[in-house]
Amino acid sequence: MKVGVIGAGSIGSVVATRLRAGAVPGVRLTGVAHSDPADPDGVPVLPFDELVAESELVVECAGQQALAALGPRVLDAGRDLLVVSVGALADQHLLDTLLAAGPGAVHLSTGAIGGLDLLAAAAAMGPLESVEIVTTKKPAGLVQPWMPEEQANRLREADAPVEVLRAPARTVTAAFPASANVAASVALAVGAWDTVEAAVVADPGAARTSHVITAEGPAGTYRFEINNHPSPRTPTSSRIVPYAVLSAIGGLANPRGVFR
Protein backbone atom coordinates (compact mmCIF):
# COMPACT_ATOMS: atom_id res chain seq x y z
CA MET A 1 0.00 0.00 0.00
CA LYS A 2 1.35 3.43 -0.97
CA VAL A 3 0.81 5.88 1.89
CA GLY A 4 1.22 9.66 1.94
CA VAL A 5 1.25 11.84 5.05
CA ILE A 6 -0.12 15.36 5.44
CA GLY A 7 1.74 17.20 8.19
CA ALA A 8 5.25 16.94 9.59
CA GLY A 9 4.74 17.88 13.23
CA SER A 10 5.06 15.70 16.31
CA ILE A 11 2.68 13.10 14.85
CA GLY A 12 3.30 13.26 11.11
CA SER A 13 7.09 13.26 11.40
CA VAL A 14 7.10 10.08 13.49
CA VAL A 15 4.58 8.36 11.21
CA ALA A 16 6.51 9.27 8.07
CA THR A 17 9.91 8.35 9.49
CA ARG A 18 8.68 4.97 10.72
CA LEU A 19 6.97 4.20 7.42
CA ARG A 20 10.11 5.21 5.54
CA ALA A 21 12.08 2.76 7.70
CA GLY A 22 9.70 -0.09 6.82
CA ALA A 23 8.10 -0.36 10.27
CA VAL A 24 4.73 -1.38 8.79
CA PRO A 25 4.95 -4.45 6.52
CA GLY A 26 3.32 -4.05 3.13
CA VAL A 27 3.42 -0.25 3.24
CA ARG A 28 5.61 2.17 1.29
CA LEU A 29 5.82 5.88 2.11
CA THR A 30 5.21 8.03 -0.95
CA GLY A 31 6.09 11.24 0.85
CA VAL A 32 4.97 14.09 3.09
CA ALA A 33 3.09 17.29 2.22
CA HIS A 34 3.36 20.04 4.81
CA SER A 35 3.45 23.80 5.36
CA ASP A 36 6.23 24.10 7.94
CA PRO A 37 9.19 26.39 7.13
CA ALA A 38 11.70 23.50 7.30
CA ASP A 39 11.37 20.08 5.68
CA PRO A 40 11.61 16.98 7.90
CA ASP A 41 14.83 15.02 7.66
CA GLY A 42 15.01 11.75 5.79
CA VAL A 43 11.61 11.69 4.09
CA PRO A 44 10.56 12.86 0.61
CA VAL A 45 8.49 16.06 0.50
CA LEU A 46 5.88 16.40 -2.24
CA PRO A 47 3.32 19.01 -3.28
CA PHE A 48 -0.13 18.08 -2.00
CA ASP A 49 -1.64 17.20 -5.39
CA GLU A 50 1.33 15.00 -6.28
CA LEU A 51 1.18 13.29 -2.89
CA VAL A 52 -2.48 12.42 -3.43
CA ALA A 53 -1.88 11.21 -6.97
CA GLU A 54 0.94 8.89 -5.83
CA SER A 55 -0.84 7.45 -2.77
CA GLU A 56 -3.58 4.92 -2.11
CA LEU A 57 -4.06 6.07 1.50
CA VAL A 58 -3.47 9.62 2.74
CA VAL A 59 -2.97 10.15 6.47
CA GLU A 60 -4.03 13.53 7.88
CA CYS A 61 -1.67 14.60 10.69
CA ALA A 62 -1.87 18.34 10.18
CA GLY A 63 -4.71 19.57 12.38
CA GLN A 64 -8.36 20.45 12.09
CA GLN A 65 -8.03 23.27 9.55
CA ALA A 66 -5.99 21.07 7.22
CA LEU A 67 -8.55 18.30 7.46
CA ALA A 68 -11.37 20.68 6.55
CA ALA A 69 -9.46 22.16 3.62
CA LEU A 70 -7.80 19.05 2.20
CA GLY A 71 -9.82 16.05 3.34
CA PRO A 72 -12.59 16.34 0.73
CA ARG A 73 -10.01 16.74 -2.04
CA VAL A 74 -8.32 13.48 -1.00
CA LEU A 75 -11.61 11.59 -1.06
CA ASP A 76 -12.80 13.14 -4.33
CA ALA A 77 -9.54 11.97 -5.92
CA GLY A 78 -10.50 8.39 -5.04
CA ARG A 79 -7.95 8.02 -2.26
CA ASP A 80 -8.76 6.72 1.20
CA LEU A 81 -8.26 9.13 4.10
CA LEU A 82 -7.14 8.27 7.64
CA VAL A 83 -8.21 11.08 10.00
CA VAL A 84 -6.13 11.90 13.07
CA SER A 85 -7.75 15.26 13.91
CA VAL A 86 -11.03 13.59 14.85
CA GLY A 87 -12.10 16.62 16.88
CA ALA A 88 -12.75 18.50 13.65
CA LEU A 89 -15.72 16.21 13.08
CA ALA A 90 -17.59 17.98 15.86
CA ASP A 91 -18.43 20.34 13.00
CA GLN A 92 -21.46 18.54 11.59
CA HIS A 93 -21.07 20.27 8.23
CA LEU A 94 -17.52 18.96 7.85
CA LEU A 95 -18.56 15.47 8.93
CA ASP A 96 -21.39 15.45 6.40
CA THR A 97 -19.04 16.82 3.71
CA LEU A 98 -16.46 14.08 4.29
CA LEU A 99 -19.08 11.33 4.38
CA ALA A 100 -20.61 12.62 1.14
CA ALA A 101 -17.24 12.96 -0.63
CA GLY A 102 -15.74 10.07 -2.54
CA PRO A 103 -15.12 7.62 -4.04
CA GLY A 104 -12.38 7.44 -1.37
CA ALA A 105 -13.29 6.09 2.08
CA VAL A 106 -12.88 7.77 5.49
CA HIS A 107 -11.13 5.96 8.37
CA LEU A 108 -10.64 7.29 11.91
CA SER A 109 -7.61 6.83 14.14
CA THR A 110 -8.25 5.94 17.79
CA GLY A 111 -5.45 8.32 18.77
CA ALA A 112 -4.73 8.49 22.51
CA ILE A 113 -7.55 6.27 23.82
CA GLY A 114 -9.02 2.77 23.54
CA GLY A 115 -12.25 0.97 24.31
CA LEU A 116 -14.12 2.60 21.43
CA ASP A 117 -15.10 -0.73 19.88
CA LEU A 118 -16.78 -1.85 23.12
CA LEU A 119 -18.58 1.47 23.50
CA ALA A 120 -19.83 1.20 19.92
CA ALA A 121 -21.08 -2.33 20.57
CA ALA A 122 -22.83 -1.27 23.77
CA ALA A 123 -24.49 1.65 21.98
CA ALA A 124 -25.65 -0.69 19.22
CA MET A 125 -27.42 -2.89 21.79
CA GLY A 126 -29.39 0.08 23.08
CA PRO A 127 -28.95 3.80 23.70
CA LEU A 128 -26.43 4.50 26.46
CA GLU A 129 -27.94 6.30 29.42
CA SER A 130 -24.78 8.19 30.30
CA VAL A 131 -21.27 8.61 28.94
CA GLU A 132 -18.57 10.77 30.50
CA ILE A 133 -14.95 11.47 29.63
CA VAL A 134 -12.70 13.42 31.97
CA THR A 135 -9.37 14.55 30.52
CA THR A 136 -6.62 15.78 32.83
CA LYS A 137 -3.51 17.60 31.60
CA LYS A 138 -0.93 20.04 32.83
CA PRO A 139 -2.33 23.61 32.92
CA ALA A 140 0.06 25.19 30.41
CA GLY A 141 -1.26 23.07 27.55
CA LEU A 142 -4.86 24.03 28.30
CA VAL A 143 -4.58 27.81 28.07
CA GLN A 144 -6.68 28.91 25.07
CA PRO A 145 -6.87 32.15 23.04
CA TRP A 146 -10.56 32.57 23.90
CA MET A 147 -9.90 32.66 27.66
CA PRO A 148 -10.02 35.96 29.53
CA GLU A 149 -6.55 36.87 30.79
CA GLU A 150 -7.67 36.37 34.38
CA GLN A 151 -8.71 32.77 33.67
CA ALA A 152 -5.53 32.05 31.70
CA ASN A 153 -3.37 33.37 34.54
CA ARG A 154 -5.32 31.34 37.09
CA LEU A 155 -4.51 28.21 35.10
CA ARG A 156 -0.84 29.10 34.72
CA GLU A 157 -0.55 29.73 38.47
CA ALA A 158 -2.70 26.81 39.64
CA ASP A 159 -1.25 24.79 42.53
CA ALA A 160 -4.08 22.24 42.66
CA PRO A 161 -6.40 20.54 40.12
CA VAL A 162 -8.92 22.90 38.48
CA GLU A 163 -11.90 21.82 36.36
CA VAL A 164 -11.63 24.18 33.39
CA LEU A 165 -14.77 23.21 31.50
CA ARG A 166 -17.56 20.64 31.73
CA ALA A 167 -20.02 20.54 28.84
CA PRO A 168 -21.36 18.34 26.03
CA ALA A 169 -18.61 16.72 23.97
CA ARG A 170 -19.21 18.95 20.95
CA THR A 171 -18.68 22.11 23.04
CA VAL A 172 -15.54 20.82 24.73
CA THR A 173 -14.05 19.63 21.45
CA ALA A 174 -14.54 23.07 19.91
CA ALA A 175 -13.11 24.82 22.96
CA PHE A 176 -9.94 22.70 23.13
CA PRO A 177 -9.10 21.74 19.52
CA ALA A 178 -5.59 20.50 20.36
CA SER A 179 -6.59 18.58 23.47
CA ALA A 180 -10.09 17.15 23.07
CA ASN A 181 -9.99 14.90 20.01
CA VAL A 182 -10.69 12.11 22.50
CA ALA A 183 -14.11 13.55 23.42
CA ALA A 184 -15.05 13.60 19.75
CA SER A 185 -13.84 10.02 19.32
CA VAL A 186 -16.05 8.83 22.17
CA ALA A 187 -19.08 10.71 20.80
CA LEU A 188 -18.57 9.28 17.31
CA ALA A 189 -18.14 5.76 18.73
CA VAL A 190 -21.46 5.89 20.60
CA GLY A 191 -23.20 7.82 17.82
CA ALA A 192 -24.65 10.45 20.15
CA TRP A 193 -22.95 13.79 20.67
CA ASP A 194 -25.55 14.99 23.17
CA THR A 195 -25.16 11.92 25.39
CA VAL A 196 -21.45 12.41 26.02
CA GLU A 197 -20.46 14.82 28.79
CA ALA A 198 -16.82 15.90 28.69
CA ALA A 199 -14.71 17.61 31.31
CA VAL A 200 -11.23 19.10 31.06
CA VAL A 201 -9.15 19.33 34.24
CA ALA A 202 -5.89 21.24 34.66
CA ASP A 203 -3.58 19.59 37.19
CA PRO A 204 -0.11 21.03 37.84
CA GLY A 205 0.89 17.73 39.43
CA ALA A 206 -0.10 15.58 36.46
CA ALA A 207 2.93 13.63 35.25
CA ARG A 208 0.85 12.09 32.47
CA THR A 209 -2.22 12.93 30.44
CA SER A 210 -5.18 10.94 31.71
CA HIS A 211 -8.54 10.11 30.17
CA VAL A 212 -11.21 8.44 32.31
CA ILE A 213 -14.22 7.19 30.36
CA THR A 214 -17.35 5.88 32.07
CA ALA A 215 -20.55 4.68 30.43
CA GLU A 216 -23.77 2.98 31.45
CA GLY A 217 -26.54 1.40 29.39
CA PRO A 218 -28.53 -1.77 28.73
CA ALA A 219 -25.36 -3.74 27.96
CA GLY A 220 -23.64 -2.92 31.25
CA THR A 221 -21.42 -0.44 33.04
CA TYR A 222 -17.97 0.45 31.77
CA ARG A 223 -14.94 2.34 32.99
CA PHE A 224 -11.68 2.88 31.08
CA GLU A 225 -8.69 4.80 32.43
CA ILE A 226 -5.81 5.76 30.14
CA ASN A 227 -2.64 7.47 31.35
CA ASN A 228 -0.34 8.57 28.53
CA HIS A 229 3.05 10.22 28.54
CA PRO A 230 2.76 13.55 26.71
CA SER A 231 4.63 14.11 23.48
CA PRO A 232 8.02 15.70 24.26
CA ARG A 233 7.64 17.91 21.19
CA THR A 234 3.96 18.85 21.58
CA PRO A 235 2.74 18.36 25.19
CA THR A 236 -0.90 18.89 24.19
CA SER A 237 -0.70 15.54 22.36
CA SER A 238 0.21 12.12 23.72
CA ARG A 239 3.34 10.23 22.81
CA ILE A 240 1.30 7.17 21.82
CA VAL A 241 -0.69 8.92 19.07
CA PRO A 242 1.67 8.36 16.09
CA TYR A 243 1.95 4.70 17.03
CA ALA A 244 -1.85 4.40 17.09
CA VAL A 245 -1.78 5.87 13.58
CA LEU A 246 0.85 3.34 12.49
CA SER A 247 -1.28 0.54 13.95
CA ALA A 248 -4.30 1.80 11.98
CA ILE A 249 -2.26 1.93 8.77
CA GLY A 250 -1.07 -1.62 9.38
CA GLY A 251 -4.63 -2.79 9.89
CA LEU A 252 -5.73 -1.25 6.60
CA ALA A 253 -2.75 -2.60 4.68
CA ASN A 254 -2.67 -6.07 6.21
CA PRO A 255 -6.11 -7.27 7.34
CA ARG A 256 -5.57 -10.24 9.60
CA GLY A 257 -7.21 -12.23 12.36
CA VAL A 258 -6.60 -9.99 15.35
CA PHE A 259 -8.91 -8.09 17.69
CA ARG A 260 -9.60 -4.49 16.69
N, C-alpha and C positions, 0 to 999 in steps of 0.2 A: 504494500500500500504506500503510495506517495503522499506525504504529509507536509503541509506548509503551516507556518506559525505566524500569527499576527501579534506583534508586540515582543519587545526584547527587555522587559523589566525583570523583576525578581522571579516571576513565574515563567514567562516566555523564554528567557535566556537559559534557564535550567532545562526546560522541556526541549528546546532546540539542541542544546549541547549534548544532552543524553541521547536524543534520537540520532544525532550526527555520529555518536560513538557506537551506535548499534545496540543500545540498551533494550530496545523493543524488537524482538524477532519479527521478521516479515514486514518491517517498516523502513522506508528510506526518506530522509529529510530532503525536501526540495529546496527549502530556504526559509528566510524570515523577512517579513515586511514590517517596517516600524517607522516611527517618526522622531526617535531620539536623535540628539545631535551627533552622537558617536555610535558607530556600528559595533555590534558584539563581536568578540574575538572568536575565530575558528568556525564560523558558520556562514554560508552564503547569504547575501542580502539581495532581495529581488524587489522590483516595483510590485505594487499590489496586484495589478491585473495579470502580470506574468506569473506571480505566485499562484493565483487562482487557476490560471490556465494549465500550470504544470502539476497541480495537486489533485488528488482524489478526495482527501479530507483536509479541511482548513480548521485550525485550532485558534480560537479567539482568546488571547491572553493580554488584551490591550485596554480593558476597561469598558465601562458602560457606554460612553459616547462612541467609541470605536465599534462596538457591537451594533448600535443603532444605525450608524452610518454605513457600515460595510457588510454586516450580516446578510441583509437581503440580497446584496449583489453576489455574494458567495453562492447562495441557494439558487438564485436565478440563473447562475452559470452552470447549474447541474452538479455542483460540488456539495458534499456533506459538510456540515458545520458542527464543531464541538464547542459549546458555549461554556466559558469559565465565569464570566461576569453575570451570573444567574440573577443577581439583584436587579439588573436592568429590566427583567421581565415582570417586575412589579408594575411597569407601565403597560397597561392592557393593550394599548394601541400597538406598541412594539411587539408584544407577544402575538397578537393577531396577525401583524404584518409578517413576522417570521413563519408562523404556521401556514400562512396563505402563500408564501413564496415557494419557489421550487423550480425544477424538479429535485433539487438537493434536499436532504433530510436533516433535521435538527436533532442533536444529541446534547445532553446536559452533563456536566461534570459534577460529581458529588462534592468536590472541593474539600473543605476542612472538617466535614462531619460524615457520619454513617447512620445506619438504621433507617434510611429512607425507603428501602424496599419493604420493610416490615410495616412502616407507617402507611405506605400506599396500599398494602394488602389489608390492613385493618380498616382503612377508609373504604375500601371496596366492599367489605362485608356489611358495613353500615356507617352512616355519618358519625364521625367522632364528636363526642360531647364537648371535649376540651383539649386543646393543644397549646403548650407553652414552650417557648425557648428563651432561656436567659443566657446572654453572652456577657462574659466578664473579661475586660482588657485593662492594660495600664492606661491611666488618664490621658497621657500625652497624645496617644493615637486616636482619641475620641473627640478631641477639640475640633469643632466644625465652623466653617465660615459663617453660617447662619446664626451662631450663638451670640448673644449679647456679651460684651467684653467681661462683664461681671461674672457671668456663668462660666466663660472660658477660663478666667483666672481662678475661680473656685475649683475647677477641675485640676488645673495645673498645680494648685497648692494643696490638694486634698491629702489628708493623712489617714483616711479611713475610707472604706468602700462607700460609693455614692451611686444611687440609681439615677442615671441620666435621663432615661426616657422609657416609658412603658406604654405601648399602644398596639393596635393591630399591625400585623406583619408588614403590610403594604406601606404604612406610615413610617415604621422604623427603618425599613429598607431604603426608602427615599431619603430619610434624614441622615443615614450613615452609609453612603454608597460604597465606601472602601472597607466597611467592617461588618455589614449585615447581609451579605450574600446568603449566609446560612439561613436566615429567617425566610428569605424567598424560596430557598430550596425546600424547606419544610412545608411551606404553603403550597408549592407546586406538587409536592409528593402526596399531600392529602387532598388536593384539589379543592381547597376552600380557604381563600385568603382571609375571610372574615372570622373564621374559626380560630386562627392562630394568633395568640397574643405573644408579643415579643418584648423583651426588656433588655436594655443595655446598661451594664454596671461598670463604673470606673473604680478600679482597685489599685492603689499605689503599691500594694504588697503582692500583686499577682505576678508570679514568676512565669506563668504560662497563660495562654488564652484558653478560657474554658467555655464550653457550650453545654448547658443542661437542658435536655428535651424531655418533657413529660406529656403523656397523652392518655386519654381514657375514652372508651367507646364499647360497643357491643362485643368486640373481639377480646377485650381485656384492658389491662392497665400497663403502661410502658414508661420506662425511664432510661434514658441514655445520658451518660456523662462523658464528654470528650475534653481532654486537656492537651493542647498542642503547644509546642515551642513556637514562638513567633519567628518569622523570617528575619534573619540578621540584616538583610538589605531593606526590607519594607515591613516594619513591625506591625502595621495594620493587617497584614496577611500572615497566614501560618506557614511554617516551614514545610508541612506535609503537602500543601496544595499542588505544586508541580508534579509530585509523585502520584497524586490522585489522578491528575491529567494523563500522565504516562500510562497508568493502569487502565484508564478509559480507552486510550488509543490502542493499547494491546488487546483489549476486549473486542474492539471493533475490527481489528486487523486479523485476529486469531481466535474466532469463536471456538470455545472448548467447553468441556463438561466441568465447570467450576461454579460455585455459588456466586451470585451477583446481587 
